[in-house]
Amino acid sequence: MELWQWTLAPGERYDAQPDGPGFCEMLWVLSGELTLQTDTTRTIGAGDFLVFSSAQVYSYLNLGAEPLHFVRNVIS
């Protein structure tokens, strides 16, 4: 398991490479709003979380006007 604390500035984007089979991530948004793009687009607000398979191409985006702060757990 890996634990990361991330910050994305307004307009910033991070494009990730797929993890191996069986990997997943849990995202917990501390402040701001995280847009997660996979085969669908999901938005996660402050105080919310999402678990998804990271064995796929995905991107984190901050489409808001404020900095985005979130915790990312990578689990295999």
C-alpha positions in Angstrom: 0.0 0.0 0.0 1.2 3.5 -0.8 -0.1 6.7 0.8 0.3 10.0 -1.0 -0.9 13.6 -0.2 -1.3 15.5 -3.4 -2.0 19.1 -4.4 -3.0 20.3 -7.9 -3.2 24.0 -8.8 -6.2 25.4 -10.6 -6.1 24.1 -14.2 -3.5 21.5 -13.4 -3.8 17.9 -14.8 -1.9 14.7 -14.0 -2.1 11.8 -16.5 -1.3 8.4 -15.0 -0.2 5.2 -16.5 -2.2 2.1 -15.6 -1.1 0.0 -12.6 -1.0 -3.8 -12.8 -4.0 -6.1 -12.6 -5.6 -6.0 -9.1 -4.5 -2.5 -8.2 -7.0 0.1 -7.0 -6.9 3.6 -5.5 -8.9 5.3 -2.8 -9.1 9.1 -3.2 -10.2 11.3 -0.4 -10.6 15.0 -1.2 -9.6 17.4 1.6 -10.4 20.6 -0.2 -11.3 21.7 -3.6 -12.9 19.4 -6.2 -11.2 16.5 -8.0 -12.2 15.5 -11.5 -11.2 11.9 -12.3 -11.2 10.8 -15.9 -11.2 7.1 -16.8 -13.6 5.7 -19.3 -16.1 8.0 -17.5 -15.6 11.3 -15.8 -16.4 11.6 -12.0 -16.2 14.6 -9.7 -15.3 14.3 -6.0 -15.9 17.2 -3.7 -14.3 18.0 -0.3 -15.0 15.4 2.3 -15.9 12.7 -0.2 -14.0 9.7 -1.4 -13.9 7.2 -4.3 -12.4 3.8 -4.8 -11.6 2.8 -8.4 -9.5 0.3 -10.3 -6.2 1.9 -11.3 -5.4 -0.9 -13.8 -6.4 1.5 -16.5 -5.4 4.9 -18.0 -6.7 7.7 -15.8 -6.2 11.4 -15.1 -6.6 13.8 -12.2 -7.8 17.3 -13.0 -8.4 20.4 -11.0 -11.0 22.3 -13.0 -11.8 24.7 -10.1 -10.4 28.1 -9.2 -8.9 27.0 -5.9 -6.1 24.6 -5.1 -7.1 20.9 -4.8 -5.8 18.9 -1.9 -6.4 15.1 -1.7 -5.1 11.9 -0.3 -4.3 9.0 -2.6 -4.0 5.4 -1.4 -2.7 2.8 -3.9 -3.5 -0.7 -2.9 -2.6 -4.0 -4.6 
